[in-house]
Amino acid sequence: MGNRPTVVIADFNKEFLVYMSTLFSRMNFEVVPVDDLDGSYDLFRIVQPNLIMLGCEEGQCVVRETLDALSHDNLMSKVPVIMVGSDVSMAEKCFDAGCSDFLVKPVELTHLHTSVQKCLPHRDGMRKHIRAPFNRNVTCTFAGLEINSFAITLSEGGIYLRTNKPFPVGSKVEISIPLESGEIVKVIGEVASSMGLLKGQFLVPPGIAVRFVEMNAQVVAKLKAEVTNLLIGDMVDEQEGAVFRPDEG
């Protein structure tokens, strides 16, 4: 199913399936949604995903039977399963049944990202912070020179800038980042890596990955809110029920 990790999402709630499928896709997963929990086990064996998300609102017996079958299946026993329910009181039974993690609906974005990190700790490209496509011009100051660069991705911990003349790894830079609100925040970063046009077999835009090293808590909160809005803002506005939500606090 391509070079991206695959997740199968099984839940009776079609709205949950639609939006979680979109979110996982934006997190660079191949997604297979299924609304028939009775037939989910056979699908798991056919797809052989890297991760399973299994709703436990209804069909508790089916869910327990599915988890039991997975745990005794040599092919599937190592695949992590994230259970999702509407009440935290369901968590203990789900863990007893053999799940890898439990999330409460509506699912918070950070909780989902943390759960995926926990379940797939060795996933290629998995990062500490959630990234979102950014696609804006930013101003980068290096060695007294002010340079305009096009940003490709943004997280609360760093940014990827497209440039044909990368700065040396380890360089300190000041970056002015325009937010959707019109405000511009400034952070100090360090060039963590630089890339040419090619990386292995895949085309990668030439540029630099900058890790943020100096910023106050207020700027961190603003960047986190910006990334959340970029990643799921449109979906939060569209959803009818409580499927997921931006992070609280």
C-alpha positions as semicolon CSV with decimal commas, in nm:
position;residue;x (nm);y (nm);z (nm)
1;M;0,000;0,000;0,000
2;G;0,283;0,238;-0,080
3;N;0,564;0,365;0,137
4;R;0,345;0,524;0,404
5;P;0,239;0,324;0,712
6;T;-0,112;0,183;0,693
7;V;-0,387;0,223;0,953
8;V;-0,722;0,044;0,951
9;I;-0,994;0,240;1,132
10;A;-1,296;0,029;1,234
11;D;-1,597;0,204;1,388
12;F;-1,976;0,206;1,353
13;N;-1,982;0,587;1,340
14;K;-1,943;0,691;0,975
15;E;-1,873;1,056;1,064
16;F;-1,591;0,942;1,292
17;L;-1,453;0,727;1,010
18;V;-1,460;1,012;0,758
19;Y;-1,284;1,267;0,973
20;M;-1,033;1,035;1,138
21;S;-0,946;0,897;0,794
22;T;-0,882;1,252;0,672
23;L;-0,670;1,333;0,977
24;F;-0,460;1,016;0,952
25;S;-0,410;1,086;0,582
26;R;-0,282;1,434;0,669
27;M;-0,048;1,265;0,916
28;N;0,096;1,071;0,621
29;F;-0,081;0,737;0,667
30;E;-0,247;0,513;0,413
31;V;-0,599;0,472;0,554
32;V;-0,849;0,186;0,525
33;P;-1,183;0,268;0,695
34;V;-1,441;-0,001;0,779
35;D;-1,782;0,038;0,944
36;D;-1,851;-0,336;0,984
37;L;-1,681;-0,457;1,300
38;D;-1,815;-0,809;1,242
39;G;-1,596;-0,845;0,934
40;S;-1,303;-0,636;1,054
41;Y;-1,076;-0,924;1,158
42;D;-1,067;-1,074;0,809
43;L;-0,988;-0,728;0,669
44;F;-0,703;-0,683;0,916
45;R;-0,545;-1,006;0,796
46;I;-0,582;-0,907;0,431
47;V;-0,446;-0,552;0,472
48;Q;-0,181;-0,634;0,736
49;P;-0,168;-0,275;0,862
50;N;0,096;-0,112;1,079
51;L;-0,172;0,018;1,316
52;I;-0,537;-0,053;1,401
53;M;-0,789;0,193;1,548
54;L;-1,093;0,013;1,683
55;G;-1,410;0,175;1,816
56;C;-1,571;0,018;2,121
57;E;-1,899;0,206;2,151
58;E;-2,105;-0,091;2,039
59;G;-2,047;-0,458;1,975
60;Q;-1,836;-0,510;2,287
61;C;-1,841;-0,885;2,237
62;V;-1,726;-0,842;1,877
63;V;-1,445;-0,611;1,986
64;R;-1,324;-0,850;2,257
65;E;-1,340;-1,144;2,017
66;T;-1,146;-0,944;1,758
67;L;-0,873;-0,846;2,004
68;D;-0,849;-1,204;2,129
69;A;-0,819;-1,336;1,773
70;L;-0,548;-1,079;1,691
71;S;-0,346;-1,168;2,001
72;H;-0,341;-1,538;1,902
73;D;-0,263;-1,472;1,535
74;N;0,108;-1,510;1,453
75;L;0,066;-1,271;1,160
76;M;-0,119;-0,998;1,352
77;S;-0,023;-1,030;1,718
78;K;0,242;-0,757;1,698
79;V;0,014;-0,496;1,536
80;P;-0,072;-0,225;1,795
81;V;-0,441;-0,150;1,851
82;I;-0,571;0,188;1,967
83;M;-0,918;0,158;2,118
84;V;-1,152;0,459;2,104
85;G;-1,457;0,503;2,331
86;S;-1,684;0,774;2,465
87;D;-1,605;0,715;2,834
88;V;-1,272;0,681;3,011
89;S;-1,430;0,416;3,234
90;M;-1,408;0,181;2,935
91;A;-1,028;0,202;2,931
92;E;-0,956;-0,066;3,191
93;K;-1,163;-0,330;3,010
94;C;-0,999;-0,240;2,680
95;F;-0,648;-0,272;2,824
96;D;-0,747;-0,601;2,986
97;A;-0,862;-0,719;2,644
98;G;-0,517;-0,648;2,501
99;C;-0,522;-0,306;2,336
100;S;-0,206;-0,095;2,312
101;D;-0,370;0,236;2,403
102;F;-0,710;0,394;2,470
103;L;-0,843;0,733;2,357
104;V;-1,165;0,910;2,458
105;K;-1,397;1,069;2,204
106;P;-1,382;1,344;2,105
107;V;-1,016;1,269;2,032
108;E;-0,772;1,552;2,101
109;L;-0,506;1,603;1,835
110;T;-0,210;1,589;2,073
111;H;-0,346;1,277;2,242
112;L;-0,374;1,106;1,904
113;H;-0,020;1,204;1,805
114;T;0,118;1,084;2,140
115;S;-0,069;0,755;2,104
116;V;0,070;0,698;1,754
117;Q;0,421;0,770;1,884
118;K;0,366;0,519;2,163
119;C;0,234;0,249;1,931
120;L;0,482;0,306;1,648
121;P;0,799;0,425;1,823
122;H;1,025;0,321;1,535
123;R;0,815;0,462;1,253
124;D;1,034;0,634;0,994
125;G;0,982;1,009;1,001
126;M;0,782;1,008;1,325
127;R;0,859;1,331;1,508
128;K;0,810;1,464;1,857
129;H;0,591;1,748;1,736
130;I;0,296;1,744;1,497
131;R;0,377;1,896;1,159
132;A;0,137;2,066;0,919
133;P;0,178;2,193;0,562
134;F;0,254;2,564;0,590
135;N;0,323;2,706;0,241
136;R;0,404;3,066;0,332
137;N;0,695;3,302;0,285
138;V;0,901;3,366;0,598
139;T;1,192;3,598;0,669
140;C;1,515;3,437;0,782
141;T;1,805;3,639;0,924
142;F;2,149;3,476;0,911
143;A;2,489;3,642;0,965
144;G;2,328;3,986;0,938
145;L;2,157;3,907;0,608
146;E;1,779;3,904;0,572
147;I;1,657;3,636;0,333
148;N;1,304;3,549;0,225
149;S;1,236;3,175;0,208
150;F;0,931;2,963;0,134
151;A;0,826;2,739;0,423
152;I;0,685;2,394;0,348
153;T;0,600;2,253;0,690
154;L;0,565;2,395;1,041
155;S;0,550;2,251;1,392
156;E;0,578;2,405;1,737
157;G;0,933;2,271;1,741
158;G;1,065;2,359;1,397
159;I;1,017;2,454;1,033
160;Y;1,134;2,333;0,692
161;L;1,245;2,609;0,455
162;R;1,295;2,570;0,085
163;T;1,620;2,722;-0,040
164;N;1,871;2,638;-0,310
165;K;2,154;2,771;-0,092
166;P;2,121;2,596;0,245
167;F;2,290;2,741;0,551
168;P;2,551;2,522;0,721
169;V;2,423;2,270;0,975
170;G;2,448;2,419;1,324
171;S;2,395;2,778;1,207
172;K;2,182;3,001;1,433
173;V;1,906;3,186;1,248
174;E;1,620;3,418;1,342
175;I;1,294;3,340;1,168
176;S;0,990;3,568;1,139
177;I;0,680;3,354;1,089
178;P;0,351;3,505;0,965
179;L;0,044;3,356;1,132
180;E;-0,306;3,330;0,987
181;S;-0,417;3,612;1,219
182;G;-0,169;3,848;1,055
183;E;0,063;3,850;1,356
184;I;0,431;3,777;1,300
185;V;0,619;3,577;1,564
186;K;0,997;3,561;1,587
187;V;1,196;3,258;1,699
188;I;1,562;3,164;1,716
189;G;1,645;2,836;1,548
190;E;1,936;2,613;1,464
191;V;1,983;2,443;1,128
192;A;1,943;2,073;1,207
193;S;1,990;1,939;0,855
194;S;2,012;2,045;0,492
195;M;1,890;1,851;0,193
196;G;1,962;1,858;-0,177
197;L;1,716;1,773;-0,450
198;L;1,742;1,398;-0,401
199;K;1,710;1,190;-0,088
200;G;1,729;0,818;-0,159
201;Q;1,474;0,731;-0,425
202;F;1,243;1,023;-0,353
203;L;1,242;1,382;-0,472
204;V;1,278;1,622;-0,179
205;P;1,264;2,001;-0,219
206;P;1,611;2,140;-0,148
207;G;1,622;2,330;0,179
208;I;1,692;2,326;0,550
209;A;1,521;2,184;0,858
210;V;1,540;2,435;1,141
211;R;1,491;2,331;1,504
212;F;1,356;2,607;1,728
213;V;1,585;2,665;2,027
214;E;1,478;3,000;2,175
215;M;1,115;3,112;2,219
216;N;0,888;3,193;2,510
217;A;0,582;2,998;2,623
218;Q;0,345;3,244;2,455
219;V;0,508;3,188;2,115
220;V;0,501;2,811;2,166
221;A;0,126;2,829;2,237
222;K;0,066;3,043;1,927
223;L;0,262;2,803;1,703
224;K;0,077;2,504;1,848
225;A;-0,258;2,671;1,780
226;E;-0,146;2,760;1,426
227;V;-0,041;2,402;1,351
228;T;-0,367;2,265;1,492
229;N;-0,571;2,505;1,281
230;L;-0,370;2,420;0,968
231;L;-0,414;2,049;1,024
232;I;-0,776;2,017;1,137
233;G;-0,930;2,365;1,144
234;D;-1,147;2,301;0,839
235;M;-1,263;1,965;0,973
236;V;-1,355;2,105;1,316
237;D;-1,575;2,363;1,145
238;E;-1,748;2,097;0,932
239;Q;-1,808;1,813;1,179
240;E;-2,160;1,777;1,315
241;G;-2,085;1,564;1,619
242;A;-1,808;1,550;1,877
243;V;-1,560;1,342;1,676
244;F;-1,235;1,519;1,762
245;R;-1,131;1,857;1,891
246;P;-0,830;2,085;1,911
247;D;-0,619;2,049;2,224
248;E;-0,748;2,201;2,544
249;G;-0,549;2,420;2,776
